[in-house]
């Protein structure tokens, strides 16, 4: 038996509880893992609160991230004792996830835990940080360079934004951080931001083309914020879009793309193949300072993750929440 958060549905009502599960209940997979830490992401919060139909199969253990130790493996790449990380692949949606002390998964979904990180530090990064790294890689691969001007990070105090600020600053960029939390300026400067913007400057409807400002953008917000970011991006620049905190809509025109050659780069972290995943984790291992992780993350016990999900949906969370599944 092991502790797990279980989401179930009775008729049209969703239930969420901390319970004891039996190993026989674990879904099919060729690798079994003793989970050490998970993390609370926006998608997990939507699943737990029922604010969006994230869960596709009931009962479900949420948690799109986990880090732990392999206890049993029938997969050629993994053996007992290996330390591994999981991000995405529908875990926590269609396959039991990381908010439990044990997991059984497809070995193809796993990557090795970088030796520079503890399991807790890997979950302080989690899908949010890994997605931020994918965004930074996308901008750099597109040719965006520090000498071309400022880069913008929207939703900067969130998990994706916080790590993106730190990684971009480490890569030599001058970073502008947009946030609705004016009190978090010192936090963002500590991560490497030079300029702090009020998110209100970007969150309302704006002109199709605006003053050119950004060489590149990492956007986790969507909606008008993404549209304005595109409208303010400099000629030949690029915008990496990975989230929808403001909304799924994109009320924009084609003007930035056909008049300024701006590129909109879609970033998917859920089904990304092995090569970009490993590259993203390599960047995190190389460039993300452990001290930044301490500033970015706070820990909660497994039972506390349920309440923390509501806080995240309400915009009351800064940075990352690490879930210690063994307390």
C-alpha positions in Angstrom: 0.0 0.0 0.0 1.1 3.6 -0.7 -0.2 7.1 -0.2 -1.8 8.8 -3.2 -4.1 11.6 -4.1 -7.0 10.2 -6.1 -9.4 12.0 -8.3 -12.7 10.2 -9.0 -16.1 11.1 -10.4 -19.4 9.9 -9.1 -22.2 10.8 -11.6 -21.2 14.5 -12.3 -19.4 15.3 -9.1 -15.6 15.1 -8.8 -14.0 14.0 -5.6 -10.4 14.5 -4.5 -8.9 12.8 -1.5 -5.6 11.5 0.0 -6.0 7.8 0.2 -4.1 4.5 0.4 -3.7 2.7 -2.9 -2.6 -0.9 -3.7 0.2 -1.7 -6.0 -2.2 -3.9 -7.9 -4.1 -0.8 -8.9 -1.1 0.7 -10.8 -1.6 1.0 -14.5 0.4 -1.0 -17.0 4.0 0.0 -17.7 7.5 -1.6 -17.9 9.2 0.5 -15.2 8.1 0.8 -11.5 9.4 3.8 -9.5 9.5 4.8 -5.9 8.5 8.4 -6.2 10.5 10.9 -4.1 9.1 14.2 -5.2 6.5 15.6 -7.6 5.5 19.2 -8.4 2.3 21.2 -8.7 1.8 22.6 -12.1 -1.1 24.7 -13.5 -2.5 21.6 -15.3 -2.4 19.7 -12.0 -4.3 22.5 -10.3 -6.9 22.5 -13.1 -7.3 18.7 -12.6 -7.6 18.8 -8.8 -10.0 21.8 -8.8 -12.0 20.5 -11.7 -11.8 23.9 -13.4 -10.9 22.3 -16.7 -11.5 18.7 -18.1 -7.9 17.7 -17.7 -8.6 14.2 -16.4 -9.7 11.9 -19.2 -9.9 8.7 -17.2 -11.1 7.9 -13.7 -10.0 7.2 -11.1 -6.8 9.2 -11.7 -3.7 10.1 -9.7 -2.7 13.7 -10.8 0.8 14.9 -11.1 2.4 15.5 -14.5 5.9 15.4 -13.0 7.8 13.0 -10.8 11.3 12.2 -9.8 12.4 9.0 -8.1 14.2 5.7 -8.2 13.6 2.7 -10.4 12.6 -0.4 -8.3 11.7 -2.8 -11.1 12.3 -2.6 -14.9 11.6 -4.7 -18.0 12.8 -1.8 -20.2 16.3 -2.0 -21.8 17.3 1.5 -20.9 16.6 1.3 -17.1 17.6 -0.9 -14.2 16.9 -1.0 -10.5 18.5 1.9 -8.7 18.4 4.3 -11.7 17.3 7.8 -10.8 14.8 9.2 -13.3 12.6 12.2 -14.1 9.2 12.2 -15.9 7.5 15.2 -17.5 4.2 15.0 -19.4 3.2 12.2 -21.8 -0.4 12.4 -20.6 0.6 11.3 -17.1 -1.9 12.7 -14.6 -4.4 12.9 -17.4 -4.8 9.4 -18.9 -2.2 7.5 -16.8 -1.6 7.6 -13.1 0.9 10.4 -12.2 3.3 11.7 -9.6 1.1 12.6 -6.6 1.7 9.2 -5.1 4.5 7.3 -3.5 4.7 4.8 -6.3 4.3 4.9 -10.1 4.4 2.5 -13.0 5.2 4.0 -16.4 6.4 3.4 -19.9 10.2 3.5 -19.8 10.3 5.5 -23.1 8.8 8.5 -21.2 11.7 8.8 -18.7 14.9 10.8 -18.8 17.9 10.3 -16.4 18.0 12.7 -13.5 20.9 15.0 -14.2 23.7 14.3 -11.7 23.9 17.9 -10.6 20.3 17.9 -9.3 18.7 16.1 -6.4 15.2 14.7 -6.9 13.8 17.7 -5.1 15.7 20.2 -7.2 14.5 18.4 -10.4 10.9 18.9 -9.2 11.6 22.5 -8.3 12.2 22.7 -12.1 9.5 20.3 -13.2 7.5 20.7 -16.3 7.4 24.5 -15.9 11.2 24.8 -15.9 11.7 22.2 -18.5 9.2 24.1 -20.7 11.1 27.3 -20.1 14.3 25.6 -21.2 12.5 24.4 -24.4 11.5 28.0 -25.0 15.0 29.3 -24.6 16.4 26.6 -26.8 13.8 27.5 -29.5 14.7 31.2 -29.4 18.5 30.4 -29.6 18.0 27.9 -32.4 16.0 30.5 -34.3 19.0 32.8 -34.1 17.9 35.3 -31.4 21.1 36.7 -29.9 21.7 38.9 -26.8 23.2 41.7 -29.0 19.9 42.1 -30.8 18.1 43.7 -27.9 15.9 42.9 -24.9 13.9 39.8 -24.5 10.5 39.7 -22.7 9.2 37.1 -20.3 5.5 37.3 -19.6 3.9 35.7 -16.5 7.4 36.1 -15.0 6.6 35.2 -11.4 5.1 31.9 -12.5 7.0 28.6 -12.8 7.8 28.9 -16.5 8.5 32.6 -16.3 10.8 32.4 -13.2 13.0 29.7 -14.8 12.9 31.5 -18.2 14.2 34.7 -16.6 17.0 32.9 -14.9 18.0 30.9 -18.1 17.9 33.9 -20.4 19.9 36.0 -18.0 22.5 33.2 -17.8 22.6 33.1 -21.6 23.6 36.8 -21.7 20.2 38.4 -22.5 18.9 41.6 -21.1 15.5 40.4 -19.6 12.3 42.4 -19.2 9.9 40.6 -16.8 6.1 41.3 -17.0 4.1 40.6 -13.9 1.0 41.6 -12.1 2.8 41.4 -8.8 4.6 44.7 -8.3 5.9 43.5 -4.9 7.9 40.7 -6.6 10.4 43.1 -8.3 13.2 42.1 -6.1 12.6 38.4 -6.6 12.7 38.9 -10.4 15.8 41.0 -10.3 17.4 38.3 -8.1 16.7 35.8 -10.9 18.3 38.2 -13.5 15.6 40.5 -14.8 16.7 44.1 -15.6 13.4 45.7 -16.2 10.0 45.0 -14.5 6.8 45.7 -16.5 3.3 45.8 -15.2 1.4 43.1 -17.0 -1.4 45.6 -17.6 0.7 47.1 -20.3 0.2 43.9 -22.3 -3.1 42.4 -21.2 -5.6 44.7 -23.0 -6.4 44.9 -26.7 -3.6 46.8 -28.6 -2.7 47.9 -32.1 -1.8 45.3 -34.7 1.7 46.8 -35.0 3.4 48.6 -32.1 6.8 50.1 -31.4 9.5 47.5 -31.9 11.0 46.5 -28.6 11.8 42.8 -28.1 14.3 40.6 -29.9 12.5 37.6 -28.5 9.7 36.7 -26.1 8.8 33.8 -23.9 5.1 33.8 -23.3 3.1 31.6 -21.0 0.0 33.8 -20.9 -1.6 33.8 -24.3 -4.6 35.9 -25.4 -4.0 39.7 -25.6 -0.7 39.4 -23.9 0.7 37.2 -26.6 -0.9 39.3 -29.4 0.8 42.5 -27.9 4.1 40.7 -27.5 4.0 39.8 -31.2 3.1 43.3 -32.2 6.1 44.7 -30.2 8.7 42.2 -31.4 11.5 43.6 -33.6 12.0 42.7 -37.2 13.1 39.1 -37.6 12.5 38.3 -33.9 10.7 35.3 -32.5 8.1 34.6 -29.8 8.0 31.2 -28.0 4.5 30.5 -26.9 3.9 27.8 -24.3 0.9 28.7 -22.1 -2.6 30.2 -21.7 -2.8 31.7 -18.3 -4.8 34.6 -19.6 -6.7 32.6 -22.2 -6.5 30.2 -25.1 -7.6 32.9 -27.6 -5.1 34.8 -29.8 -6.8 38.1 -30.9 -4.1 39.2 -33.3 -3.5 40.0 -36.9 -0.9 38.7 -39.4 0.8 42.1 -39.5 3.8 41.2 -37.3 4.5 38.1 -39.3 4.2 39.5 -42.8 5.5 43.0 -42.3 8.3 42.3 -39.7 9.1 38.7 -40.3 8.3 37.8 -36.7 8.2 34.0 -36.0 5.7 32.5 -33.6 7.3 29.3 -32.2 4.8 26.8 -30.6 6.3 25.0 -27.6 4.9 21.6 -26.6 6.4 20.0 -23.6 3.9 17.1 -23.2 4.8 15.0 -26.3 8.2 16.4 -27.1 10.6 13.7 -28.4 13.7 12.6 -26.6 16.3 14.8 -28.3 14.8 18.2 -27.3 13.9 16.9 -23.8 17.5 15.9 -23.2 18.8 19.2 -24.6 16.4 21.1 -22.4 17.6 19.2 -19.3 21.2 19.6 -20.3 20.7 23.4 -20.4 19.0 23.3 -17.0 21.9 21.3 -15.6 24.5 23.6 -17.1 22.9 27.0 -16.6 20.4 27.0 -13.7 21.9 28.0 -10.4 20.9 25.8 -7.4 20.5 29.0 -5.4 17.9 30.2 -8.0 15.9 27.0 -7.3 15.8 27.8 -3.6 14.3 31.2 -4.4 11.9 29.8 -6.9 10.4 26.8 -5.0 8.6 26.0 -1.8 7.7 22.5 -0.5 4.3 21.1 0.5 3.3 17.7 1.9 1.2 15.4 -0.3 -2.0 16.2 1.5 -1.3 20.0 1.2 -1.1 19.8 -2.6 -4.9 19.7 -2.7 -5.3 23.1 -1.1 -2.3 24.5 -2.9 -4.0 23.7 -6.2 -6.7 26.3 -5.4 -4.1 28.9 -4.5 -2.3 28.3 -7.9 -5.6 28.8 -9.8 -6.3 32.0 -7.9 -2.9 33.4 -8.9 -1.6 33.4 -5.3 1.5 31.3 -6.0 5.0 32.6 -6.8 7.4 30.3 -8.6 7.2 26.6 -8.1 5.5 24.2 -5.6 7.4 21.0 -4.9 5.3 18.1 -3.5 7.1 15.8 -1.0 5.0 12.7 -1.5 6.6 11.0 1.5 5.4 13.5 4.1 
